[in-house]
Amino acid sequence: MTAVRTAAVIGAGAQGAVHAFGLARIPGLRIVAISDVDADAAAALAAEHGARAHSDPQSLFADQPIDLPIDLLSVCAPAVAHRAIVDTALAHGVRAIHCEKPMALTYGDARHLVEAAAAAGAVLTINHQRRFDRMHRAVRELVRGGDIGELIGAQGYCANLFDWGSHTVDLLRWHLGDPRATSVLAQIDVAARKRVYGALTETSSIVEVRFDTGVDAVITTGRDERLHPLGDNGIVLQGSRGRVEIFGGRATVHADDREPREIAESVDPAFAVELRGVDPAVIEQTALALADLAGALDDGHEPVLHARHGLAAAEIIFAAYESSVRRGTVHLPLDVFDNALQRGLEQGLWTPETEIVSTF
């Protein structure tokens, strides 16, 4: 970078600390402000980075010197706040915004984030950071090289569709070459009114996604029963001459009649740090994503985590909820902009018997 740029972080929890760590490593970028509704948390993280502390986004921008605008913003607040924060940031001229997943609580709000950023000439990315995972990148090159033959299908497994599943859907799209989804057929169960980081999710589901390439994916979610013999969070890539199973930070490649071989997750030692208990792989991946976004401000390239990919994943997720409400296939592009899970609950389509507050 040729000049000092400024950055800010909204949300001073564990993920906010991870984003701040990544931003602090970018040459020529200085963190100037941290905001959180928990004033003590904001003050503590701000002190670590020599930044100002705020208790709301409005004061963060209002107190920024007019001749030193914030160039890059990390949004680590809950999804319910994303639209308001992004709109405020764009109104104050922020040029690059890195937003945590899930994007928003409705499909309409997710679309709004992308459209508003584009209209303002800003770059928006969504932190589906696993696209920077070393193991996943090795698998992607292996699959592209034909080690398991032609891709013929894929499966995803995760605890829930809306939060954890946003990574699962995004990874499936990425490994399949980012195809366009053409339809979604799904059934979901809402045995409990479950919230993950404040966002409503299903308790289990089965989702079939059809893509324009003809290579389709099936996603299974839930926590009550084991989803796959290898674990409850992972993906399987099916090829004409083998498959790759990715679970628990390890990929196992089954190709032709050869012995299975493994690709283990690895992390650059520079990121093998203790930081609020967060997996070092996530720390590294997030740092790389932020550096990629900062680089886009210099040379204009499209960031790896451009929000169009986040929106494509969100469309699939909201279409799955809509499919369950309609009891049929939803053809894309999605033509409703609310959250069918919330709508279905309000209409009494599901009768949850209990409440669950969780992080997965």
Secondary structure per residue as TSV (DSSP state, phi and psi in degrees):
chain	resnum	aa	ss	phi	psi
A	1	M	-	360.0	144.0
A	2	T	-	-91.5	-17.0
A	3	A	S	-141.7	157.5
A	4	V	-	-69.3	130.4
A	5	R	E	-114.0	161.8
A	6	T	E	-114.2	150.6
A	7	A	E	-136.2	156.6
A	8	A	E	-141.6	157.1
A	9	V	E	-127.7	130.0
A	10	I	E	-110.3	114.5
A	11	G	-	111.0	110.2
A	12	A	-	-109.0	24.9
A	13	G	S	-78.9	-160.2
A	14	A	H	-58.9	-45.2
A	15	Q	H	-70.9	-33.1
A	16	G	H	-61.7	-38.4
A	17	A	H	-64.9	-37.1
A	18	V	H	-65.1	-44.9
A	19	H	H	-62.8	-43.2
A	20	A	H	-61.6	-40.3
A	21	F	H	-59.0	-46.3
A	22	G	H	-65.7	-42.2
A	23	L	H	-63.6	-38.3
A	24	A	H	-65.3	-18.9
A	25	R	T	-87.9	-8.0
A	26	I	S	-84.6	119.3
A	27	P	T	-58.1	136.8
A	28	G	T	78.2	7.8
A	29	L	E	-118.0	130.8
A	30	R	E	-121.7	127.5
A	31	I	E	-77.1	123.2
A	32	V	E	-112.1	-17.9
A	33	A	E	-153.5	144.6
A	34	I	E	-130.5	136.1
A	35	S	E	-129.0	142.2
A	36	D	-	-160.6	147.1
A	37	V	S	-64.1	-24.2
A	38	D	S	-87.8	101.4
A	39	A	H	-59.5	-35.7
A	40	D	H	-66.8	-41.2
A	41	A	H	-64.5	-42.2
A	42	A	H	-62.8	-43.4
A	43	A	H	-64.2	-40.4
A	44	A	H	-66.0	-46.4
A	45	L	H	-69.9	-37.5
A	46	A	H	-62.3	-39.4
A	47	A	H	-63.2	-35.4
A	48	E	H	-63.4	-27.5
A	49	H	H	-118.4	12.0
A	50	G	T	62.7	36.3
A	51	A	-	-113.1	168.8
A	52	R	E	-80.7	149.7
A	53	A	E	-108.7	140.1
A	54	H	E	-137.3	159.5
A	55	S	S	-106.7	-0.4
A	56	D	S	-157.2	153.3
A	57	P	H	-62.3	-34.5
A	58	Q	H	-60.5	-44.9
A	59	S	H	-69.8	-30.9
A	60	L	H	-57.9	-47.4
A	61	F	H	-77.3	-37.0
A	62	A	H	-63.6	-33.4
A	63	D	T	-87.1	-4.5
A	64	Q	S	-76.9	129.3
A	65	P	-	-54.0	137.3
A	66	I	T	-62.2	-28.0
A	67	D	T	-90.3	6.0
A	68	L	S	-139.3	67.8
A	69	P	-	-67.9	156.8
A	70	I	-	-75.8	126.4
A	71	D	-	-89.1	-40.1
A	72	L	E	-132.2	129.6
A	73	L	E	-121.0	132.1
A	74	S	E	-101.3	127.3
A	75	V	E	-107.8	107.4
A	76	C	-	-118.0	21.8
A	77	A	S	-83.6	166.3
A	78	P	-	-60.2	157.9
A	79	A	G	-57.8	-32.2
A	80	V	G	-60.1	-24.2
A	81	A	G	-97.7	-5.1
A	82	H	H	-60.1	-47.3
A	83	R	H	-60.2	-48.8
A	84	A	H	-62.8	-40.9
A	85	I	H	-66.5	-46.3
A	86	V	H	-63.2	-42.4
A	87	D	H	-61.0	-41.8
A	88	T	H	-64.3	-43.5
A	89	A	H	-62.9	-44.1
A	90	L	H	-64.6	-38.0
A	91	A	H	-64.0	-25.0
A	92	H	T	-98.2	14.0
A	93	G	T	80.9	16.9
A	94	V	-	-63.9	132.5
A	95	R	-	-94.7	-21.1
A	96	A	E	-143.3	130.6
A	97	I	E	-131.0	127.1
A	98	H	E	-111.8	113.4
A	99	C	E	-112.4	134.5
A	100	E	-	-66.1	155.4
A	101	K	S	-88.4	162.7
A	102	P	S	-68.9	157.8
A	103	M	-	-62.1	-51.0
A	104	A	-	-161.7	168.4
A	105	L	S	-83.6	-12.7
A	106	T	S	-134.6	158.0
A	107	Y	H	-67.1	-35.0
A	108	G	H	-61.0	-41.7
A	109	D	H	-67.7	-36.4
A	110	A	H	-63.3	-44.4
A	111	R	H	-61.5	-40.9
A	112	H	H	-59.5	-42.0
A	113	L	H	-57.1	-46.2
A	114	V	H	-67.3	-45.5
A	115	E	H	-67.9	-39.4
A	116	A	H	-66.9	-41.6
A	117	A	H	-62.5	-44.6
A	118	A	H	-62.5	-42.5
A	119	A	H	-63.9	-31.1
A	120	A	H	-86.9	-3.9
A	121	G	T	72.5	22.6
A	122	A	-	-101.4	163.1
A	123	V	E	-106.0	126.0
A	124	L	E	-116.2	130.4
A	125	T	E	-124.3	153.1
A	126	I	E	-114.9	134.6
A	127	N	-	-79.0	61.3
A	128	H	-	-85.5	67.3
A	129	Q	G	-65.9	-13.7
A	130	R	G	-67.0	-10.8
A	131	R	G	-64.8	-16.5
A	132	F	G	-98.9	3.3
A	133	D	-	-65.3	129.3
A	134	R	H	-61.0	-41.9
A	135	M	H	-65.0	-46.8
A	136	H	H	-62.6	-37.3
A	137	R	H	-66.9	-37.3
A	138	A	H	-64.8	-41.7
A	139	V	H	-63.1	-42.4
A	140	R	H	-60.6	-42.3
A	141	E	H	-67.0	-38.8
A	142	L	H	-62.1	-45.9
A	143	V	H	-66.0	-43.0
A	144	R	H	-61.7	-31.1
A	145	G	T	-78.5	-2.7
A	146	G	T	87.8	14.7
A	147	D	T	-60.2	-31.6
A	148	I	T	-111.6	20.2
A	149	G	-	79.2	-155.4
A	150	E	S	-80.2	134.7
A	151	L	E	-65.1	130.2
A	152	I	E	-122.8	-6.8
A	153	G	E	174.1	171.9
A	154	A	E	-154.9	154.2
A	155	Q	E	-131.6	147.7
A	156	G	E	-128.1	146.8
A	157	Y	E	-136.8	130.7
A	158	C	E	-163.7	169.4
A	159	A	S	-69.7	-37.9
A	160	N	-	-153.5	161.6
A	161	L	T	-82.3	-41.2
A	162	F	T	-72.3	-42.4
A	163	D	T	-98.3	-75.4
A	164	W	H	-57.1	-39.1
A	165	G	H	-64.3	-21.9
A	166	S	H	-62.1	-36.9
A	167	H	H	-66.8	-44.0
A	168	T	H	-61.1	-48.0
A	169	V	H	-62.1	-44.0
A	170	D	H	-63.9	-42.2
A	171	L	H	-65.0	-40.9
A	172	L	H	-61.0	-45.4
A	173	R	H	-60.7	-43.3
A	174	W	H	-63.5	-47.4
A	175	H	H	-66.0	-27.8
A	176	L	T	-88.4	3.7
A	177	G	T	92.6	21.5
A	178	D	S	54.7	53.0
A	179	P	-	-73.1	166.6
A	180	R	-	-89.3	126.9
A	181	A	E	-73.2	135.4
A	182	T	E	-107.6	-25.8
A	183	S	E	-160.0	157.8
A	184	V	E	-136.0	132.6
A	185	L	E	-125.6	122.7
A	186	A	E	-147.0	155.9
A	187	Q	E	-132.3	132.9
A	188	I	E	-123.8	155.9
A	189	D	E	-117.7	140.0
A	190	V	-	-126.8	69.0
A	191	A	S	-70.2	-22.4
A	192	A	S	-138.4	151.7
A	193	R	E	-80.5	94.0
A	194	K	E	-103.8	132.9
A	195	R	E	-124.6	131.5
A	196	V	E	-115.4	116.6
A	197	Y	T	50.9	39.4
A	198	G	T	86.0	-9.1
A	199	A	E	-99.8	136.4
A	200	L	E	-68.6	135.5
A	201	T	E	-136.3	164.9
A	202	E	-	-76.4	167.3
A	203	T	S	-95.2	-25.0
A	204	S	E	-162.6	160.3
A	205	S	E	-163.7	163.7
A	206	I	E	-135.7	127.0
A	207	V	E	-132.6	127.7
A	208	E	E	-108.8	125.7
A	209	V	E	-114.9	124.7
A	210	R	E	-101.0	135.4
A	211	F	E	-114.7	160.3
A	212	D	T	-70.8	-10.1
A	213	T	T	-84.6	-12.1
A	214	G	S	87.0	-3.6
A	215	V	-	-99.9	112.5
A	216	D	-	-102.9	168.5
A	217	A	E	-133.9	148.2
A	218	V	E	-123.9	132.1
A	219	I	E	-120.4	132.7
A	220	T	E	-120.0	131.8
A	221	T	E	-127.5	158.1
A	222	G	E	148.3	171.3
A	223	R	S	-130.4	-16.2
A	224	D	S	-74.5	-31.5
A	225	E	S	-128.2	153.5
A	226	R	-	-64.9	126.1
A	227	L	S	-80.2	-33.2
A	228	H	S	-149.7	146.8
A	229	P	T	-54.6	-26.2
A	230	L	T	-92.4	-8.8
A	231	G	-	149.8	177.3
A	232	D	S	-103.2	4.3
A	233	N	S	-144.9	104.3
A	234	G	E	177.3	-176.8
A	235	I	E	-137.5	156.8
A	236	V	E	-127.7	128.4
A	237	L	E	-106.7	119.4
A	238	Q	E	-97.5	126.2
A	239	G	E	-116.1	169.9
A	240	S	T	-71.2	-17.9
A	241	R	T	-128.1	20.6
A	242	G	E	160.4	-165.7
A	243	R	E	-155.7	161.9
A	244	V	E	-123.3	128.1
A	245	E	E	-110.0	122.9
A	246	I	E	-119.8	107.1
A	247	F	E	-143.2	140.0
A	248	G	T	57.7	40.5
A	249	G	T	74.3	20.1
A	250	R	E	-145.6	134.8
A	251	A	E	-109.0	133.0
A	252	T	E	-114.4	124.2
A	253	V	E	-102.4	120.2
A	254	H	E	-110.7	111.0
A	255	A	E	-131.4	127.2
A	256	D	T	49.2	-133.0
A	257	D	T	-104.3	13.9
A	258	R	S	-76.6	159.5
A	259	E	-	-63.3	141.2
A	260	P	-	-58.9	143.7
A	261	R	E	-126.2	152.9
A	262	E	E	-115.3	146.5
A	263	I	E	-121.2	114.0
A	264	A	E	-91.9	151.2
A	265	E	-	-65.5	141.2
A	266	S	-	-137.7	157.2
A	267	V	-	-138.0	137.9
A	268	D	-	-59.8	133.2
A	269	P	G	-53.5	-26.0
A	270	A	G	-64.1	-19.9
A	271	F	G	-108.0	1.8
A	272	A	-	-82.3	67.5
A	273	V	-	-120.9	159.2
A	274	E	-	-87.8	117.7
A	275	L	S	-144.3	93.0
A	276	R	T	55.9	25.6
A	277	G	T	76.8	10.8
A	278	V	-	-79.8	140.7
A	279	D	-	-55.5	126.0
A	280	P	H	-54.5	-30.3
A	281	A	H	-62.7	-40.0
A	282	V	H	-67.2	-38.0
A	283	I	H	-60.9	-47.8
A	284	E	H	-63.6	-47.2
A	285	Q	H	-61.8	-41.6
A	286	T	H	-66.5	-40.7
A	287	A	H	-61.8	-41.8
A	288	L	H	-65.8	-37.9
A	289	A	H	-64.4	-42.9
A	290	L	H	-66.1	-40.6
A	291	A	H	-63.8	-37.7
A	292	D	H	-64.3	-41.4
A	293	L	H	-66.0	-43.1
A	294	A	H	-60.9	-39.2
A	295	G	H	-63.6	-32.6
A	296	A	H	-63.8	-28.8
A	297	L	H	-66.9	-27.6
A	298	D	H	-81.5	-49.1
A	299	D	H	-114.1	-1.6
A	300	G	-	78.7	8.0
A	301	H	-	-70.2	157.7
A	302	E	-	-78.3	123.3
A	303	P	-	-62.9	152.0
A	304	V	T	-57.4	-37.3
A	305	L	T	-100.5	32.9
A	306	H	B	-50.5	142.9
A	307	A	H	-61.7	-16.6
A	308	R	H	-63.5	-30.4
A	309	H	H	-73.4	-40.8
A	310	G	H	-61.1	-39.6
A	311	L	H	-67.3	-37.4
A	312	A	H	-62.8	-39.7
A	313	A	H	-68.1	-42.3
A	314	A	H	-61.7	-39.7
A	315	E	H	-59.5	-41.8
A	316	I	H	-64.5	-43.9
A	317	I	H	-65.1	-48.3
A	318	F	H	-68.5	-30.5
A	319	A	H	-67.7	-33.6
A	320	A	H	-63.2	-43.9
A	321	Y	H	-64.0	-41.0
A	322	E	H	-64.6	-38.5
A	323	S	H	-61.9	-40.7
A	324	S	H	-66.6	-37.4
A	325	V	H	-67.0	-43.5
A	326	R	H	-76.2	-18.6
A	327	R	T	60.4	42.7
A	328	G	S	-170.1	178.9
A	329	T	-	-69.9	137.6
A	330	V	E	-106.6	119.4
A	331	H	E	-89.5	138.3
A	332	L	S	-100.6	151.3
A	333	P	S	-71.7	149.7
A	334	L	-	-65.4	132.2
A	335	D	-	-108.7	12.1
A	336	V	-	-125.9	149.3
A	337	F	-	-122.6	9.2
A	338	D	S	-96.9	-154.3
A	339	N	-	-120.6	107.4
A	340	A	H	-64.8	-25.1
A	341	L	H	-64.3	-46.8
A	342	Q	H	-64.9	-43.3
A	343	R	H	-62.3	-43.9
A	344	G	H	-63.4	-37.8
A	345	L	H	-64.4	-42.7
A	346	E	H	-64.8	-30.1
A	347	Q	T	-86.4	-3.1
A	348	G	T	79.0	20.8
A	349	L	S	-70.0	-25.2
A	350	W	-	-126.8	149.3
A	351	T	-	-126.1	76.9
A	352	P	-	-59.4	139.5
A	353	E	-	-96.2	-10.7
A	354	T	S	-153.0	177.9
A	355	E	E	-116.3	141.2
A	356	I	E	-131.0	127.4
A	357	V	E	-115.8	121.2
A	358	S	E	-147.0	173.9
A	359	T	-	-110.2	3.2
A	360	F	-	-158.5	360.0
